[in-house]
């Protein structure tokens, strides 16, 4: 669906803004890829749902101050927060792609911020490797985040075929 302007990106609403659903779809695609990655890694390690359980329990303990909860509550807590954070990141990435059409250089800034985010994930993974996740954290958490970012980038690249050319120009 075109905006009627020659050369305009058909995935952007009027004024160069991303369609609201694009960021949500980007985030959900990335979150689902990560969730599936975690499930597969846990199955291979013969500890089904272990990563979601440990991270979810940490969230529940943080929010409810140590109240014991059933396994399904831990996994649900992890899943809700996981999808919310990836959806937020997807929305921000879609906004950066759209803003770059109006203000070149925004994508370079977004890439810089993603590198900082990955450094934070790296440090968090090192901390989590000292918890109940042990060495499993590196494959599950760091690997999952890399897969999530790759999924988000590939989804946005599919939606914006000129994205690679724009990055090369910048």
CORZI-V19689 format. One record per residue. N is the residue number from 1. RES is the residue in one letter. SS is DSSP state (H for helix, E for strand, L for the rest). PSI is psi in whole degrees, 0 to 359 (none if undefined). OMEGA is omega in degrees with one decimal (* if undefined). Layout:
N & RES & SS & PSI & OMEGA
N & RES & SS & PSI & OMEGA
This chain:
1 & X & L & 120 & -174.5
2 & X & L & 153 & 177.0
3 & X & L & 357 & 178.0
4 & X & L & 354 & 179.8
5 & X & L & 130 & -179.7
6 & X & L & 131 & 178.9
7 & X & L & 356 & -179.1
8 & X & L & 148 & 178.9
9 & X & L & 120 & -176.6
10 & X & L & 351 & -179.0
11 & X & L & 0 & 179.5
12 & X & E & 144 & 174.9
13 & X & L & 178 & 178.8
14 & X & H & 143 & 179.1
15 & X & H & 8 & 177.4
16 & X & H & 14 & 177.2
17 & X & L & 147 & 177.2
18 & X & E & 150 & 172.6
19 & X & L & 138 & -176.3
20 & X & H & 325 & -176.8
21 & X & H & 340 & -177.2
22 & X & H & 315 & 179.2
23 & X & H & 321 & 178.4
24 & X & H & 315 & 178.1
25 & X & H & 320 & 178.1
26 & X & H & 311 & -179.9
27 & X & H & 318 & 179.7
28 & X & H & 322 & 178.1
29 & X & H & 314 & -179.9
30 & X & H & 315 & -179.5
31 & X & H & 319 & 179.9
32 & X & H & 319 & 178.0
33 & X & H & 317 & 179.7
34 & X & H & 315 & -179.2
35 & X & H & 315 & 178.3
36 & X & H & 320 & 177.5
37 & X & H & 313 & 179.9
38 & X & H & 319 & 179.9
39 & X & H & 317 & -179.8
40 & X & H & 315 & 179.1
41 & X & H & 316 & 179.1
42 & X & H & 321 & 177.9
43 & X & H & 319 & 178.4
44 & X & H & 322 & 179.0
45 & X & L & 358 & -178.9
46 & X & L & 36 & 175.2
47 & X & L & 70 & -174.9
48 & X & L & 131 & 175.3
49 & X & L & 13 & -175.8
50 & X & H & 314 & -177.6
51 & X & H & 312 & 178.8
52 & X & H & 322 & 179.4
53 & X & H & 311 & -177.3
54 & X & H & 313 & -179.5
55 & X & H & 319 & 177.7
56 & X & H & 319 & 178.1
57 & X & H & 320 & 177.1
58 & X & H & 319 & 177.4
59 & X & H & 315 & -178.1
60 & X & H & 318 & 178.5
61 & X & H & 319 & 179.6
62 & X & H & 317 & -176.4
63 & X & H & 315 & -173.2
64 & X & H & 11 & 174.8
65 & X & L & 49 & 171.1
66 & X & L & 10 & 178.1
67 & X & L & 124 & 178.5
68 & X & L & 140 & -178.3
69 & X & L & 157 & 175.5
70 & X & L & 161 & -179.1
71 & X & H & 315 & -175.9
72 & X & H & 329 & 178.4
73 & X & H & 318 & 177.6
74 & X & H & 314 & -178.8
75 & X & H & 320 & 177.6
76 & X & H & 317 & 179.3
77 & X & H & 314 & 178.0
78 & X & H & 313 & -175.8
79 & X & H & 316 & -179.0
80 & X & H & 312 & -179.3
81 & X & H & 319 & 178.8
82 & X & H & 309 & -179.8
83 & X & H & 323 & 179.4
84 & X & H & 315 & -179.1
85 & X & H & 318 & 179.0
86 & X & H & 326 & 177.2
87 & X & H & 318 & 176.5
88 & X & H & 315 & 178.6
89 & X & H & 319 & 177.8
90 & X & H & 318 & 178.4
91 & X & H & 316 & 179.5
92 & X & H & 320 & 177.8
93 & X & H & 317 & 178.8
94 & X & H & 321 & 177.3
95 & X & H & 322 & 178.5
96 & X & H & 318 & 178.0
97 & X & H & 317 & 179.9
98 & X & H & 317 & -178.7
99 & X & H & 329 & -179.6
100 & X & H & 335 & 177.3
101 & X & H & 331 & 179.2
102 & X & H & 326 & -174.9
103 & X & L & 90 & 179.9
104 & X & L & 143 & -179.3
105 & X & L & 343 & -179.7
106 & X & H & 322 & 179.5
107 & X & H & 322 & 178.0
108 & X & H & 317 & 177.3
109 & X & H & 317 & 178.6
110 & X & H & 321 & 177.7
111 & X & H & 319 & 176.8
112 & X & H & 315 & 178.9
113 & X & H & 323 & 177.3
114 & X & H & 323 & 176.9
115 & X & H & 318 & 175.9
116 & X & H & 320 & 177.2
117 & X & H & 317 & 178.0
118 & X & H & 324 & 175.4
119 & X & H & 320 & 176.9
120 & X & H & 320 & 176.9
121 & X & H & 320 & 178.6
122 & X & H & 313 & 178.9
123 & X & H & 317 & 178.3
124 & X & H & 322 & 178.7
125 & X & H & 320 & 177.7
126 & X & H & 321 & 177.2
127 & X & H & 314 & -179.0
128 & X & H & 334 & 178.2
129 & X & L & 345 & 178.1
130 & X & L & 7 & 178.5
131 & X & L & 203 & -179.3
132 & X & L & 347 & 180.0
133 & X & L & 335 & 179.1
134 & X & L & 218 & -178.5
135 & X & L & 341 & 177.3
136 & X & H & 333 & -177.1
137 & X & H & 322 & -176.1
138 & X & H & 312 & -179.8
139 & X & H & 315 & -175.3
140 & X & H & 303 & -171.9
141 & X & H & 302 & -178.0
142 & X & H & 315 & 177.1
143 & X & H & 317 & 179.0
144 & X & H & 318 & 179.4
145 & X & H & 321 & 177.4
146 & X & H & 319 & 177.4
147 & X & H & 320 & 178.1
148 & X & H & 314 & 178.7
149 & X & H & 319 & 177.7
150 & X & H & 317 & 178.3
151 & X & H & 315 & -179.5
152 & X & H & 315 & -179.3
153 & X & H & 316 & 179.3
154 & X & H & 322 & 178.1
155 & X & H & 313 & -180.0
156 & X & H & 325 & 177.6
157 & X & H & 322 & 176.8
158 & X & H & 320 & -179.2
159 & X & H & 335 & -177.8
160 & X & L & 83 & -175.8
161 & X & L & 337 & -179.6
162 & X & L & 0 & -174.8
163 & X & H & 315 & 179.1
164 & X & H & 316 & 179.7
165 & X & H & 320 & 178.6
166 & X & H & 319 & 179.0
167 & X & H & 320 & 178.7
168 & X & H & 323 & 178.8
169 & X & H & 324 & -176.7
170 & X & L & none & *
